[in-house]
Amino acid sequence: MTKDVMFLVRHELQQLGLPTSVTRSGALKATFEGHDSSVNHELGFAAHLDTLGAMVTQIKPNGRVSLTPLGSLPARSVEGARALLHSREPIRGTFLPLLASGHAHYDEINTQPVDWSNLEMRLDIRSDSAADTHAAGVEVGDIVSLDPQEFFSDTGFITSRFLDNKAGVAALMAAVHACVQAGIRPARQVQLLFCVTEEVGGGAGHLVNEAIADVIAIDIALCAEGQNSHPYGVTIAFKDLFGPYDQILAHRLVNLAEDNGIAHARDVFPQYFSDARAIRDAGHDVRLALLGFGCDASHGYERTHTASLLSLSRLCVCAMRELNAS
């Protein structure tokens, strides 16, 4: 269900004068013309448009529905979340643990396991049986989207579900917009790659062609215990679950941040998948890097800061402007 956001991003890119194309799977590509259009020297930026969600697996005898996650959405993070079930007619509802009534279950509420098998969605319709819910048009396989519950504080914090990776896309788009408005052409041809399957293990691997030499993925940086990500700056990743990123490209990005006074940090992500890894797994012979904005409570009710997004955008501009093919 990524068509609407893909068309939104495509419209914004077209307004900036960038040629775009859409793949069969609904991914988006755009070209930002640079000074050097040499073959095999292009710079790619990859960011995913898809987010987490859920799908109906069963209509229960009590009229509620069982769910399975789309992507690695933690069961603990969705208890009490408001959501929309996309059936014949959209139906709103709430994610609840099986034992949700404090006056009826009391201590059992705190001891029941936290797992998707212990969750159900209570629908905002009069439904006390599976037949009632079926009659409302609900079917197994219907997708459920969670309310983002976005909040913008006057202290610069942005709290919302799915900042991963909507905020990353916004930061990349801001960088392109700034370059176009300032009349800055990239040092070399830039390809913008927006995939729609990263959260379910796909990614941007199918969007890379032989002309691209380097790819910088844009995603979250983990602000959590044991991590070194910058909550108010940009983070350059040096390794994730699948191994190290290209050391030369990573150090060049660190040098760009230092030379341009951009707040930054280096980090290693031991439990992390990204578009860059999808590109590597697809067998492309390119150098890979990852830039992230600081994000607390990843895959939950996330939080970032405008200063971190600005730092990410600034480093993207510097990479477009100064990162040549050498």
N, C-alpha and C positions, 0 to 999 in steps of 0.2 A: 504494500500500500504506500508506495513512495512516489507515485506519479505526480501528485500535487506539488510536493516540495521540489521535485526535479524541475517541473515547469516554472516554479517560482524563481529558482536559481538561474535557470536558463534565460528567463525574461530579464533578470538583472544584468546578466552578462551581455545579452544582446543590446541592452540600453547603453552599455559601455562600448559598443561597437565591436565586440569579439565574436567571431564566427563560432558556431556551436553545432554539435551533432549528438544524437541520442542512439544508443545501442539497442539491440533487440531486447536485452534484459532490463532496459530502462535506465541504464547509467548515462552519465552526461560527460561530454568532452568539449573543451574550448581551447582556442589557440590565442595566445597573446604574443603578437609579432615582436621579435627582438632584432637587434642590430646584426647579430650573427645567425644566419639561417642555414649554416653548414649541416650537411647530413651527419647523423649519428652524434650530434653535439647538444641536442635539446635538453632542457631542464623540465622535469615534471613535478607537479605538486599534486598529491593525492589526499582526498578527504572524503569520508563517507557520509552520505545523507540519511542512511537508515538508522533506526533506533530500536530499542527493546520493546517487547510487547508480550502478548499471550494469545492462546488459541483454545477454543472450546474442545474438550475431549469427550465429555459425557454430559447428558442432561439427566439430572438426578431425580429420584422419586419425589423429593421435596420441592422440585421446581427450580432449584438453583443449578449452577453449572460447575463442573470440574474443569481445570485449566492446565495447560502445559506452557512453559515459557518459550518465547521466541528470542533466542540469544540467552546469554548467561545473566538472567535477571534473578537476583536473590529473593527467595520467598520471604525472608524477614523484612525486606525493604518495601514490600507491597501490601502488607497487612494494613487495612484501613484505607487503602488508596481508592479514590474515585476513578471510574473508568467508563469507557463507551464500548458496547458490544455491537459490532458491525454486522447485523443480521439483515433480513429483508427490510425492516425499518430499524434504524439505530436505537438501541436501548441502553439507558444509563444504569449504573449499578455500583456496588462496592465490593472490594476484595476483603474477605473475612476469614479468620481461622475457623475450623469446624466448631470449636467451642469458643463462642464469642460473648455470651451473655454472662456478665459478672455476677449477677444475682442468682443465676442458676448453677454455675460451675465453679466460681470462686477460684480456689487454689489450682484446680485443674487447668485453668487458662494459662497459668505461668509454667506448668510442667509439660504441657503437650508439645510434641516435637515441632520444630519449625521446618516445614518442608512443603513442597507444592501439593503433595498428597493430602496435606492437612489444610488446604485452602479451598475456598469455593467463592463464587461470585453471586451475591444477592442482587437480583434484578429489581429495578424500580417499576415493576408491573404487578398486577394481581395474579400471582402464579403460586399455587400450592401443590402442583403435581407436574410430572414430566409432560403430560398431555397439554396442560395450560401453556407451558413454555414452548412446546412444539407449535402450538396454535398461534403463538406470537411471532413465529417465523424463525426461531432460533434453531440452528443446526450444528452438528459436530463439524469442526473445521472453520467456524466463524472466527474472525480475528477480533481481538480485544485491544484497544489502545488506552493507556493510562493518561489521566490528566497530568500535564506537566507541573501545574501549580507554581508558575513562575512568580518570583518576587524580586523587585529591584530596590535595594536599600539606598538611602541617601549617603551611605558610607562607601559606596562603590561595589558592594557585593551583589552578585546575581545568584539567586538560589532557584533551582528548577530541576525537574527530571530532564534527562536527555540533553544536558549540555554536551555530553558525549553523543554526537559530535557536532551538534548544531552550532555551538559556540566556536568550535574550530573552523567550521565552514564560514561563519560570519567573519572571523578574524582574517581568513584568507581572502574573502571577498572584499573586505575593507582595504587590504593591501593592494589588490588589483585596482580598486576604485581610486585609491590615493595616487597610484602611478599614472593612471589615465588622466586624472584631474590635473596632476602636476606636469603632464607632458613627458613623463619618464618612460623610455622604452627599455625593456630588459636587455641585458648584455647579450643574451642569446634567445632563441625561440623558446617560449614557455608553453607547456601543455598543462592544462588544468583538468584533473581527472576526478570525477565525483562518482564513486561507486554506490551501490544500493544493497550490498549483501555482506558488509564487513562483520556485522554483529552475529551473523549466522555462519561464520567461518568461510565466507567467500572472499570478497575484497576486490582490489583493483588490478589483479593480475592480468585480466583479459583486456585492460585498457592501454597497456604499454605496447608501443611499437618499436621497430628497430632504430628509429631516429632519436630516441631518448637515451641519454647517457647517464643521467643522474635523476633520482626521484627523492623528493622530500615529502614524507607523510606528515600530515597534520592531525593531531589527536590529543587526548588528555594526557596530562602528567600527574602522577599519583601523589597527592598530599596525604600521607598516612605515616604511621609509626614505622620506622625502618627505611623510609624513603628520603631522598635528598632533593625532591622537586621544589621549585621556587613558587610559593603561593601568589607572589605579586610580580613575577617575571616570567620569562620563557625558559623552558627546560629542554636541553639537548640530550637525547637518549644515547647511551653507548652500548647497551645490550638489552635484550628482552628474553623471553622464555626460549626462543629458538637460536639464540647466539648473538654475537656482536654485530653492530652496524658498521658500515664502512668507516674506518678510523680516519682516513684522510678527509673525507667529506664532513665528518663530525667535528674534527678540529678546525676545519675552515669555517664552519658555522660558529664555533666558539670564538674564533678570532674576529669574525664579523661583529659578533655581539660586543666583544671587548673594545674594538676600534670605534664602534658607534655609540658607546655608552649605554647599552641596553642591559637592563637587569636580567641575569640569567643564572642557571645552575646546570650541573651535569647529573645524570641519574642512571640507574640500572633498574630494569623492571622484570623481576623474576617470574611474574604471572601475567603475561601481557601478549596479546596478538594485535597486529596492526596491518594496514594496507601494505606497508613496506614488506612485511613478512609474506603476505599473499603474493606479492610481485616476485619475491625470491623463490617461493615454492612453485610458481608457474614457470620457473626456469629462465627468466630474463637476465641477460648479461648487463646489469646496470649497477651503479653504486647507489646505496640506500642510506637514508638518514631519517630521523624522526624528531620533529619539534612538537612540544606540547604546552598547553596552558595549564596552570595549576588548578587541580580539581579535587575537592574533598568529597568523601563518601561516594566514590565511583560506582556506577550502576545502581545507585540509590537516589536519595533526594540530594542531588549534587549542589556544590557551591563553588564559584570561582570569583575573581575580582576583575574589574575593568582594567586595572593596571597590568594584570597578567595577559589579558587579551590584547592590550595595546602593545606590550612588549613582543608578543608573538607576531602581530601584524608588522611591526617595525622591522623585525628580523626577516620576515618574508620579503618586505620591500628591499632590504639590503641584499638578500640573496638574488632577487630578480635583477637588481641594478648592477651588482658587483661580482656575482659568482659566475666567472667565465668557465669555459670548458677545459682549462688546463689542469 
